[in-house]
Amino acid sequence: MLTDLTITAAAGALRRGDFTARELTQAHVDAVAALNPRLNAFITVTSERALEQAEAADAALAAGEAGVLAGIPLAIKDLFCTAGVRTTAGSRILEHFVPPYESSVTANLLRDGAVFLGKANLDEFAMGSSNMTSAFGRVENPWKRVGDAEAMLVPGGSSGGSAAAVAARLVMGATGTDTGGSIRQPAAFCGLAGIKPTYGRCSRWGVVAFASSLDQPGPFARTVGDCALLLGSMAGFDAKDSTSVDLAVPDFAAACRRGVAGLRIGVPREYRADAMPEAMERLWRQGLQWLRDAGAAIVDVSLPHTKYGLATYYIVAPAEASSNLARYDGVRFGRREDGHDLTELYERTRAAGFGAEVQRRIMIGTYVLSAGYYDAYYLRAQKVRALILRDFTEAFGQVDALLTPTAPTAAFAQGEKMDDPIAMYLNDVFTVPASMAGVPAMSVPGGLDAQGLPLGLQVIGRPYDEETVFAVSQVIEDAAGFSAMPAIRAGVAA
């Protein structure tokens, strides 16, 4: 089936003329029409526009002028502004917002010929790790527990719609954003590869902001090599983003073929969580053995401030969110509720427009920035963040990359953990430290747990050394031979 192809295979087939970009896109359009009513992976579907883009890709292929992603169907997380296409951030406050401009990342993908099938669902304003906080309804993970076809599992968050769409074969790849794990955790829950690049590698211009010092765009795909192709297109210096780094974009696809012979891989002792399931512990040990067998040396390292990562994150991120979301006031754009005066207009607009989780984080952020608490909370958190980065810097003086679990468990059912915000926040315990340090990290599917659900391994690298991350991840992918597929996917009855 065309929907089962990898990006790499499809790109080669398109250039050989095995099928057209329109045929490839139509197959995915049909898959979206069949499965999205159940999965709710897309908030907005743009089938007609996608077919027009596919025809343009066919013309470019025929003329020998096609970009590297010509004709490849993708989903775009509904946090990226797309010119003329509704961009909601998963929130009622932006329900009818249609930007007149294109984000830098999506503009890069369009430059390279990609086809956009629509805007993927997400936790509201990217705040969540289950895709249950979206104002447009929850997303269903296409995977099922063995012997429990009734339970609906979460796809992870916040980029759950992107992950579910790729896993279910509705698209070949997708964009996501990662603030504290929002690419890596959904990738692990949905059996995908997904990378958070170094902070500054991909432009944040045109991406709706959550926490500006943490947010970073990155790709999802079904293979490490496909992620390398997508990141190569998405990345690059952008003068419109003051945090964008002016570095050449390496050949990430070539880096996948490097191997790991002679590399030193670190094992952070602080990542051994007490409640980690045996299946995850076993996979971690297996991953280290795969790297050892491929010629890498395994080295124990310490990241002593890891235990403060979550607490620090849940001060810094809400503080930045409270500032960023102040712009949604009902005056300039977005939802507007009437009020007797300006204060009442603000209050009614934000009460109607923001969901419970967003309101919770705005209040936390406002509190830690308020007079009398700034030094006690926010300033102290920034100092701890500096210590977390120092831990990584010292570790990378000894090793070339780190290997850890991506998440403590496999995907859980919708409704589980939902009443306990702390339990939900703990989903990100292994992903947050790399976000606080701004270093690149990738999740790779390594195997299944006893219930038949995918588990991910996380590769963490030095700043701007995504090439080593890809090399290590490729070795894990090759050794794992992960070929399991979700129960709900294109070509299979929903």
C-alpha positions, -999 to 999 in steps of 0.1 A, spaced: 0 0 0 12 35 -8 3 46 28 28 20 42 58 35 24 85 55 42 94 90 31 127 78 17 111 50 -3 83 72 -16 107 99 -27 127 75 -47 96 59 -62 82 93 -72 114 101 -90 113 68 -109 78 74 -119 64 44 -101 33 65 -92 24 102 -91 24 126 -62 -13 130 -68 -19 93 -65 2 92 -33 -17 121 -18 -51 107 -28 -43 75 -9 -35 95 22 -66 118 17 -87 87 16 -71 74 47 -78 107 65 -114 106 54 -118 70 67 -100 72 100 -99 108 112 -136 108 124 -125 81 149 -89 92 158 -96 130 157 -59 135 147 -67 165 126 -85 197 136 -86 210 101 -83 189 69 -71 205 37 -76 178 11 -83 200 -19 -52 222 -12 -31 190 -7 -42 177 -41 -33 210 -57 2 209 -40 6 173 -52 -1 184 -88 25 211 -85 49 185 -72 42 163 -102 50 192 -125 83 199 -106 92 162 -108 85 161 -145 107 192 -150 135 178 -129 132 207 -105 117 188 -75 127 195 -39 138 167 -16 102 163 -2 83 168 -34 49 151 -32 54 138 4 21 141 25 26 156 59 5 168 89 13 202 105 8 206 142 -19 232 147 6 255 164 24 264 132 9 294 114 -2 285 79 -11 313 55 -48 311 46 -54 280 68 -70 282 103 -45 279 131 -61 273 165 -34 261 189 -61 236 201 -79 265 219 -113 282 216 -96 316 219 -81 310 184 -109 289 170 -114 312 140 -79 326 136 -66 324 100 -30 338 98 -20 358 67 16 345 69 35 312 69 57 300 97 94 297 87 94 259 93 64 252 72 76 277 45 108 256 44 88 224 39 67 239 12 99 252 -5 110 215 -7 77 204 -22 59 189 8 22 184 7 1 194 37 -30 173 44 -41 195 74 -35 208 109 -30 182 136 -47 182 169 -27 190 201 -31 198 238 -43 233 241 -14 257 236 8 226 238 1 223 275 -3 186 283 11 151 278 -20 132 268 -37 153 241 -68 154 264 -68 192 269 -76 201 233 -107 223 229 -114 202 197 -117 169 215 -93 141 225 -71 122 201 -72 84 201 -39 65 200 -42 40 171 -24 13 192 -44 -11 213 -35 -32 244 -34 -69 236 -68 -84 246 -83 -50 254 -97 -36 221 -122 -14 240 -98 8 260 -89 41 242 -53 50 248 -38 85 248 -13 92 220 9 113 243 12 151 241 12 178 233 18 167 197 -6 138 200 -25 145 167 8 146 148 20 113 163 -14 95 158 -16 106 122 18 92 113 13 60 133 -21 53 116 -6 59 82 -27 90 75 5 109 66 41 100 61 55 125 86 45 154 107 58 185 125 56 188 162 70 211 189 88 200 220 88 222 252 93 195 278 89 163 258 60 170 234 77 153 204 96 125 222 68 112 245 41 110 218 67 93 195 73 67 223 36 61 229 29 57 192 59 36 181 76 64 161 109 82 157 108 118 168 135 143 175 137 175 195 166 194 179 190 217 198 172 249 209 178 274 180 183 248 153 147 253 139 131 287 137 103 295 161 90 323 140 53 318 132 49 291 159 24 300 186 45 304 217 41 284 250 75 288 268 98 308 246 131 296 261 121 260 257 99 256 226 116 239 196 100 225 164 110 190 152 97 161 131 79 128 135 83 99 111 82 61 111 120 58 107 151 76 119 162 83 83 128 99 75 132 122 105 167 131 92 152 142 58 124 162 75 148 180 99 171 188 71 143 207 55 128 223 86 161 236 101 181 266 92 190 301 103 161 326 103 168 363 109 132 368 120 139 346 151 163 362 176 170 327 191 178 311 157 214 300 155 234 308 123 249 274 116 250 254 84 225 225 83 244 193 82 235 163 61 215 145 87 206 116 64 243 109 58 249 110 96 225 81 100 251 58 82 280 67 105 277 39 130 288 41 166 322 23 166 345 41 190 317 63 206 312 65 243 276 62 254 266 75 288 241 59 312 228 85 337 223 67 370 196 93 381 173 81 353 166 48 371 131 56 384 118 35 413 85 28 397 99 20 362 83 -12 348 105 -42 343 98 -41 305 113 -6 303 143 -15 324 148 -46 302 146 -26 270 171 0 283 196 -28 291 190 -43 256 195 -9 240 229 -5 257 238 -40 246 229 -32 210 253 -2 211 280 -23 228 277 -49 200 280 -21 174 314 -10 188 304 16 214 317 18 250 291 22 277 300 46 305 282 54 338 277 91 343 259 113 368 234 141 362 229 150 398 204 178 393 180 157 372 158 152 402 150 190 402 142 190 364 104 187 367 101 211 395 122 237 377 103 231 344 70 237 361 81 271 373 99 283 342 74 271 316 43 284 333 60 317 340 68 322 303 33 310 294 17 336 316 36 363 298 31 349 263 -6 343 267 -12 378 279 -16 388 242 -49 369 240 -71 396 253 -100 398 228 -88 432 214 -64 425 186 -73 390 173 -90 358 184 -121 353 204 -138 384 219 -165 384 246 -184 416 254 -179 434 287 -191 466 304 -155 478 306 -120 467 294 -113 446 325 -146 427 321 -139 422 284 -105 407 293 -119 385 320 -148 371 300 -127 366 269 -100 346 287 -125 326 308 -144 315 277 -113 311 255 -89 292 278 -94 256 291 -87 245 326 -51 233 321 -41 266 304 -58 286 332 -40 265 358 -6 272 342 -12 309 337 -21 312 374 10 292 385 32 314 362 16 346 374 21 336 410 58 327 406 65 360 389 45 381 414 61 406 438 76 388 468 78 354 450 100 362 420 133 356 438 119 326 458 106 307 428 115 320 393 150 333 400 159 302 419 145 280 392 167 297 366 198 291 388 189 254 390 184 253 353 220 265 349 231 236 371 211 211 350 229 225 319 263 222 337 255 185 345 250 178 308 281 198 298 303 178 323 288 145 312 295 153 275 331 159 285 332 121 291 308 107 265 295 114 230 258 107 238 234 95 265 209 67 264 178 67 286 142 56 285 119 82 268 89 78 292 85 58 324 56 37 309 38 28 277 7 47 267 -21 48 293 -58 48 288 -79 79 285 -92 87 319 -62 72 338 -42 98 357 -65 125 345 -76 136 379 -41 141 392 -21 169 375 11 158 393 8 122 379 3 137 344 34 160 348 55 129 358 51 116 323 78 140 313 103 131 340 129 117 315 123 143 287 123 176 306 160 177 316 172 178 280 147 205 273 159 226 302 195 222 289 185 229 253 203 198 240 191 176 211 172 144 220 155 117 200 130 89 208 133 56 189 109 27 192 128 -3 207 102 -29 214 68 -37 229 57 -42 265 37 -72 277 5 -56 266 18 -51 230 24 -14 233 55 4 220 83 16 243 108 42 233 145 48 240 159 83 242 192 94 227 205 127 240 234 145 224 257 175 227 243 209 216 241 211 177 253 175 174 222 161 160 244 141 137 256 118 165 221 115 178 210 103 144 239 79 142 232 63 175 194 62 169 199 45 136 220 17 152 192 12 177 165 12 150 185 -14 129 191 -36 159 155 -34 172 140 -42 139 108 -26 151 81 -36 126 49 -38 148 20 -17 136 -10 -2 154 -44 -19 153 -60 12 137 -43 22 105 -49 29 68 -63 -1 50 -75 -18 82 -112 -15 92 -117 11 120 
